[in-house]
Amino acid sequence: RAVLRVLFTSDFFKEARFQRVKSPAELVASTLRLVGGHDLPSPFDQEFALQPSYMGQDLLNPPSVEGWHTGKEWINSGSLLKRINFVADLVGDTTLPGVQAIIERMRSTGTISPEELVDRCLEEMGPMEVKDETREQLVGQIQEEGPITWNTDEDTAASTKRVARMLQLIGGTIEYQFA
């Protein structure tokens, strides 16, 4: 108990958070867990099993006996685009149960300012810590349209799209690529 307390309260442990690039398998698994609906295997999930190989990690086929290298080797111009598109496609699908749950949690609190929307979406997708510059850009993308409201059916439809779009934007940030 004492050893774990020292370990978990150490600065080294706290500073190690969000410092390692997610492997393609980690990115796919964490995104599927976030969006829900993939708890049990189905024939339609085969495409998800292939996604890590499209991003550079051919599961069960490491490049050498050492296994896969970790870190920034997972990110290059081709794999980064594939990673971002994979996340954006899933978190932008408002029919998935995990995305619906996020939207319902947002809706249950009523009107949400653009700043609150960004903070709450970051919390839902992580929790994630982003740089101030990234947060400002996210707020700037959603701020023009004003607060999120759920008063009418039209408001609800528009707000649902805005929440999904914010989730997609967060999935495209550098910070989402780190574990």
C-alpha positions in Angstrom: 0.0 0.0 0.0 2.8 2.4 0.9 4.7 1.7 -2.3 1.6 2.3 -4.5 0.9 5.5 -2.6 4.4 6.8 -3.3 4.2 5.7 -6.9 0.8 7.2 -7.7 1.6 10.5 -5.9 5.0 10.9 -7.5 5.7 13.7 -9.9 7.2 11.2 -12.4 3.9 9.3 -12.5 1.8 12.4 -12.9 4.1 13.8 -15.7 4.0 10.5 -17.7 0.3 11.0 -18.5 -0.4 11.9 -22.1 3.2 11.5 -23.1 3.1 8.4 -25.2 1.5 8.1 -28.7 -1.3 5.6 -28.7 -0.6 2.6 -30.9 -3.0 2.0 -33.7 -4.6 -0.9 -31.7 -5.0 1.3 -28.6 -6.5 4.1 -30.7 -9.0 1.7 -32.4 -9.9 0.0 -29.1 -10.3 3.2 -27.1 -12.5 4.8 -29.8 -14.7 1.7 -30.1 -15.1 1.7 -26.4 -16.0 5.4 -26.4 -18.7 5.1 -29.1 -20.1 1.8 -27.8 -22.1 -0.8 -29.6 -19.2 -3.1 -30.2 -19.3 -5.2 -26.9 -19.8 -8.5 -28.7 -18.1 -9.6 -31.9 -20.1 -9.5 -35.1 -19.3 -10.2 -38.7 -19.6 -6.5 -39.4 -16.7 -5.7 -37.0 -14.1 -7.4 -39.2 -13.3 -4.0 -40.8 -12.4 -2.6 -37.3 -9.9 -5.5 -36.9 -8.2 -4.3 -40.0 -7.9 -0.7 -39.0 -4.7 -1.0 -37.0 -2.9 -2.5 -40.0 -4.0 0.4 -42.2 -2.4 2.7 -39.6 0.9 0.7 -39.5 0.3 -2.0 -36.9 -0.4 -5.3 -38.5 -1.7 -7.2 -35.5 -0.1 -10.6 -34.7 2.6 -9.8 -37.3 5.3 -7.6 -35.7 8.1 -6.3 -37.8 10.7 -8.2 -35.7 11.0 -10.4 -32.6 11.3 -7.1 -30.6 7.7 -6.3 -31.4 6.6 -2.9 -32.5 8.4 0.3 -31.8 6.5 2.7 -29.8 6.1 6.4 -29.7 6.2 8.9 -32.6 6.9 6.1 -35.1 3.1 5.6 -35.2 2.6 9.0 -36.7 3.4 9.9 -40.3 1.5 11.8 -42.9 -0.4 8.8 -44.1 -1.2 7.1 -40.8 -2.2 10.4 -39.1 -4.8 11.1 -41.7 -6.1 7.5 -41.3 -6.2 7.8 -37.5 -8.1 11.1 -37.6 -10.6 9.9 -40.2 -11.2 6.7 -38.3 -12.0 8.6 -35.0 -14.0 11.3 -36.8 -16.2 8.8 -38.6 -17.1 7.0 -35.4 -17.6 9.9 -33.0 -19.6 11.8 -35.6 -22.1 8.9 -36.0 -24.9 10.0 -33.7 -26.6 6.6 -34.0 -24.0 4.9 -32.0 -25.0 4.3 -28.3 -21.9 5.9 -26.8 -22.3 9.0 -28.9 -26.0 9.1 -28.0 -25.1 8.8 -24.3 -22.7 11.7 -24.6 -25.3 13.9 -26.3 -28.0 12.9 -23.8 -25.7 13.9 -20.9 -25.2 17.2 -22.6 -28.9 17.7 -23.1 -29.7 16.9 -19.5 -28.0 20.0 -18.3 -29.8 22.5 -20.6 -28.2 25.4 -22.4 -24.4 25.1 -22.8 -22.0 27.8 -23.7 -19.4 27.1 -26.4 -16.6 27.1 -23.7 -18.6 24.6 -21.6 -19.2 22.5 -24.6 -15.5 22.2 -25.3 -14.7 21.4 -21.7 -17.5 18.8 -21.4 -16.6 17.1 -24.7 -12.9 17.0 -23.6 -14.0 15.4 -20.3 -16.2 12.9 -22.2 -13.5 11.9 -24.6 -10.8 11.4 -22.0 -10.7 13.1 -19.8 -8.2 15.0 -21.9 -5.9 17.9 -21.2 -5.2 20.1 -24.2 -3.0 23.1 -24.7 -4.5 26.5 -24.3 -4.0 27.1 -28.0 -5.9 24.0 -28.9 -8.7 24.8 -26.6 -9.0 28.3 -28.1 -9.2 26.9 -31.6 -11.9 24.4 -30.5 -13.9 27.2 -28.9 -13.4 29.4 -31.9 -14.9 26.7 -34.2 -18.1 26.5 -32.2 -18.4 30.0 -30.8 -19.9 31.6 -33.9 -23.1 29.7 -33.6 -23.7 30.7 -30.0 -24.9 28.5 -27.1 -26.2 24.9 -27.4 -29.9 24.8 -26.7 -32.4 22.0 -26.7 -35.7 23.9 -26.6 -37.3 22.8 -29.9 -36.9 19.9 -32.2 -34.9 22.1 -34.6 -32.6 23.2 -31.7 -32.1 19.6 -30.6 -31.2 18.5 -34.1 -28.8 21.4 -34.6 -27.2 20.9 -31.2 -26.8 17.2 -31.7 -24.8 17.9 -34.9 -22.8 20.5 -33.1 -21.8 18.1 -30.3 -20.9 15.5 -32.8 -18.8 18.0 -34.8 -17.0 19.0 -31.6 -16.3 15.4 -30.8 -14.8 15.0 -34.3 -12.7 18.1 -33.9 -11.3 16.8 -30.6 -10.6 13.4 -32.2 -8.5 15.3 -34.7 -6.3 17.0 -32.1 -2.7 16.1 -31.4 -3.7 15.5 -27.8 -6.2 12.7 -28.6 -3.4 10.8 -30.3 -1.6 10.5 -26.9 -2.2 8.0 -24.1 
